[in-house]
Amino acid sequence: QVAAASGHTVVLVDQSDEILKKSSKGIEESLKRVTKKKFADKPEAGAEFMEKTLKNLTTSTDAVAVVHSTDLVIEAIVENQEIKNELFKRLDKFAPEHTIFASNTSSLQITQLANSTTRQDRFGGLHFFNPVPMMKLVEVIKTPMTSQKTFESLVDFSKALGKSPVSCKDTPGFIVNRLLVPYMMEAVRLFERGDASKEDIDVAMKLGAGYPMGPFELLDYVGLDTSKYIIDGWHSLEPNNPLFAPSPLLDKLVEEKKLGKKTGEGFYKY
């Protein structure tokens, strides 16, 4: 949505037409909200902006067929190393020489993903934040193999989207999640020890640290399964790091399929 709205030609690829119809509808709804805000007193300009943006956006279920004419591929599929590697390996065979590959992963190593291709120098991380139309930040990740030219292209692309890029080495969680995930896990441990209630911890961090959401609200928003997946992955990388220790309570909630907002219950009921 953001790429199309900033004048880029975008092909959105997913597994089925049904998913793509839903995505397109979601993008249209989101665009309407953006347009209403941006062109409050200029409805004609707003309609033109909507039309132009949607014209820049097409959909396909065949990634291989569309990658032939692409300058940049941004992958944002399931957080699973093998599935991501498989996709990149396949696209690598068909993408033009100059095409840059980027992953929107929040917890996997970019280097490992890049190694599934023959274009390690044209591979980097572009980590966007939810909801992308509102959030200004993009983390641009440079691996030891990413060329300076590729890195600069990714920074320029982020700026062209109207975002503020920050740069980070290929380290677990990059900047934001490397600080945020251990913080959320510490909040769970504080609650597990019985030192404070989750409600009080949330209020304390909102009013005392100025966070828009408390750690338990944030965990429920992110998804407890996603949070567990990240911490388990980091724990296997650095088993002796106490910040990456798993949480029995988090594991129990995930086992009970209480995954947060998306299932109607996590730490809180919705």
C-alpha positions in Angstrom: 0.0 0.0 0.0 2.7 2.5 1.0 4.9 1.6 -1.9 2.0 2.0 -4.4 0.9 5.3 -2.7 4.4 6.7 -3.2 4.4 6.0 -7.0 6.0 2.6 -7.2 4.6 -0.2 -9.4 3.8 -3.0 -7.0 2.8 -6.6 -7.6 1.4 -8.2 -4.5 1.9 -12.0 -4.5 0.1 -14.5 -2.2 -1.0 -18.2 -2.3 -4.5 -17.9 -3.5 -6.9 -15.5 -5.3 -9.1 -15.6 -2.2 -6.3 -14.2 0.1 -5.4 -11.6 -2.5 -9.1 -10.4 -2.8 -9.1 -10.0 1.0 -5.8 -8.2 0.9 -6.9 -5.8 -1.9 -10.0 -5.0 0.1 -8.0 -4.3 3.2 -5.7 -2.0 1.3 -8.6 -0.1 -0.2 -10.2 0.3 3.2 -6.9 1.5 4.7 -6.3 3.9 1.7 -9.8 5.4 2.3 -8.8 6.2 5.8 -5.5 7.7 4.7 -7.2 9.7 2.0 -9.8 11.1 4.3 -7.1 12.4 6.6 -4.7 13.6 4.0 -7.2 15.3 1.7 -9.9 16.3 4.2 -10.8 19.5 2.3 -9.9 18.4 -1.2 -12.1 15.4 -2.1 -11.2 15.6 -5.8 -7.5 15.3 -5.1 -8.3 12.5 -2.7 -10.2 10.5 -5.3 -7.3 11.0 -7.8 -4.8 9.8 -5.2 -6.9 6.7 -4.5 -7.2 5.9 -8.2 -3.5 6.5 -8.9 -2.4 4.3 -6.0 -4.7 1.4 -6.9 -3.5 1.6 -10.5 0.0 1.0 -9.3 -1.1 -2.2 -7.6 -1.7 -5.6 -9.2 -1.9 -9.0 -7.7 -0.6 -12.5 -8.7 -0.4 -16.0 -7.3 2.7 -16.8 -9.3 5.9 -15.2 -7.8 8.2 -16.8 -10.4 6.2 -15.3 -13.3 6.3 -11.7 -11.9 9.8 -11.6 -10.6 11.2 -11.3 -14.1 10.5 -7.6 -14.2 11.2 -6.7 -10.6 13.9 -4.4 -9.1 13.1 -5.2 -5.5 11.5 -8.2 -3.9 10.3 -7.8 -0.3 9.4 -11.1 1.4 6.9 -10.9 4.2 5.7 -14.6 4.6 5.5 -16.8 7.6 8.4 -16.6 10.2 9.9 -19.9 9.2 13.5 -20.2 8.0 13.0 -23.2 5.7 9.9 -21.8 4.0 11.6 -18.5 3.5 14.8 -20.1 2.1 12.8 -22.2 -0.3 11.0 -19.1 -1.7 14.2 -17.1 -2.1 16.0 -20.1 -3.7 13.3 -20.4 -6.3 13.0 -16.7 -7.0 16.8 -16.4 -7.2 16.8 -18.6 -10.3 14.3 -16.3 -12.2 15.0 -12.8 -10.9 17.2 -10.5 -13.1 20.8 -10.0 -12.2 20.3 -6.5 -10.7 17.2 -7.4 -8.5 17.6 -6.8 -4.8 16.1 -9.3 -2.4 14.9 -8.1 1.1 13.2 -9.8 4.0 10.7 -8.2 6.4 11.6 -10.8 9.1 11.7 -9.5 12.7 13.7 -12.4 14.3 15.5 -14.5 11.7 19.1 -13.9 10.6 19.3 -12.1 7.2 22.6 -13.8 6.5 21.1 -17.2 6.7 18.3 -16.2 4.3 20.8 -14.6 1.9 22.8 -17.8 1.9 19.9 -19.6 0.2 20.6 -17.5 -2.9 23.5 -16.6 -5.2 23.0 -12.8 -4.6 24.4 -12.4 -1.1 25.7 -8.9 -2.1 22.2 -7.9 -3.3 20.4 -9.1 -0.2 19.4 -7.1 3.0 16.7 -6.7 5.6 13.8 -4.2 5.4 11.9 -4.5 8.6 8.7 -2.5 8.7 6.5 -1.8 11.8 2.8 -2.4 12.2 0.6 -0.7 11.1 3.0 0.2 8.2 0.9 3.2 6.8 1.2 4.9 10.3 4.6 3.8 11.5 7.5 5.9 10.3 10.3 3.5 11.1 12.1 1.0 8.8 15.1 -1.0 10.0 17.6 -1.5 7.2 19.8 -4.5 7.8 23.2 -4.9 6.3 24.9 -8.4 6.4 28.6 -8.7 6.1 28.0 -9.6 2.4 25.5 -6.8 1.5 27.2 -4.4 -0.9 27.3 -0.7 -0.1 25.3 0.0 -3.3 22.5 -2.4 -2.2 22.4 -0.9 1.3 22.1 2.6 -0.1 19.4 1.5 -2.5 17.4 0.1 0.4 17.9 3.3 2.4 16.8 5.4 -0.6 13.8 3.2 -1.1 12.7 3.6 2.5 13.0 7.4 2.2 11.1 7.3 -1.0 8.2 5.7 0.9 8.3 8.6 3.3 9.8 6.5 6.1 12.7 7.1 8.5 15.3 4.4 8.0 17.7 3.3 10.8 20.5 0.9 10.1 21.6 -2.1 12.1 23.9 -5.1 11.7 22.5 -8.6 11.3 22.1 -9.2 15.1 19.1 -11.0 16.7 16.0 -8.8 16.7 17.9 -5.8 15.1 17.3 -2.7 17.2 13.7 -2.6 18.3 12.9 -6.2 19.0 16.3 -6.8 20.6 15.3 -4.3 23.2 11.5 -4.9 23.2 11.2 -8.7 23.4 13.5 -9.1 26.5 11.6 -6.2 28.1 8.2 -7.9 27.4 9.7 -11.2 28.7 11.0 -9.5 31.9 7.4 -8.2 32.5 6.1 -11.7 32.2 8.8 -12.9 34.7 7.9 -10.1 37.1 4.3 -11.2 37.0 5.2 -14.9 37.2 7.2 -14.2 40.4 4.1 -12.5 41.9 5.8 -9.2 42.3 3.0 -7.2 40.6 -0.3 -7.8 38.7 -0.2 -7.6 34.9 -2.7 -4.7 35.1 -0.5 -2.7 37.4 2.6 -3.5 35.3 0.8 -2.2 32.2 -0.4 1.0 33.9 3.1 1.6 35.3 4.8 1.3 31.9 2.2 3.5 30.2 2.1 6.3 32.8 5.7 5.9 34.0 7.6 5.3 30.8 5.2 6.9 28.3 4.6 3.7 26.4 1.4 3.7 24.3 0.7 0.1 25.4 1.8 -1.9 28.5 3.9 -5.0 27.9 1.0 -7.5 28.3 -1.3 -5.5 26.0 1.6 -5.4 23.5 2.2 -9.2 23.8 -1.5 -9.8 23.1 -1.3 -7.5 20.2 1.8 -9.0 18.7 0.5 -12.6 19.3 1.8 -14.9 22.0 2.7 -17.6 19.5 4.9 -15.1 17.6 6.6 -13.9 20.8 7.2 -17.4 21.9 8.6 -18.3 18.4 11.1 -15.4 18.6 12.3 -16.1 22.2 12.6 -19.8 21.5 14.7 -19.1 18.4 17.0 -16.7 20.3 17.3 -19.1 23.2 18.5 -21.9 20.9 21.1 -19.4 19.5 22.3 -18.2 22.9 21.1 -20.8 25.6 23.1 -19.1 28.4 21.7 -15.6 27.9 19.2 -15.0 30.7 17.4 -12.4 28.6 16.4 -15.1 26.2 15.1 -17.7 28.8 11.7 -19.1 27.9 8.7 -18.4 30.2 6.5 -21.3 31.5 3.5 -19.0 31.6 3.9 -17.9 28.0 4.4 -21.6 26.9 1.3 -22.6 28.8 -0.9 -19.9 27.2 0.3 -20.8 23.7 -0.3 -24.5 24.4 -3.9 -23.6 25.4 -4.2 -21.7 22.1 -4.7 -18.4 24.0 -2.6 -16.4 21.5 -3.8 -12.9 22.3 -6.1 -10.5 20.4 -6.4 -12.7 17.3 -7.9 -15.6 19.3 -10.0 -13.5 21.7 -7.8 -14.3 24.7 -4.2 -14.1 25.8 -3.1 -12.4 29.0 -6.4 -10.6 28.7 -9.8 -11.5 27.4 -11.1 -9.6 24.3 
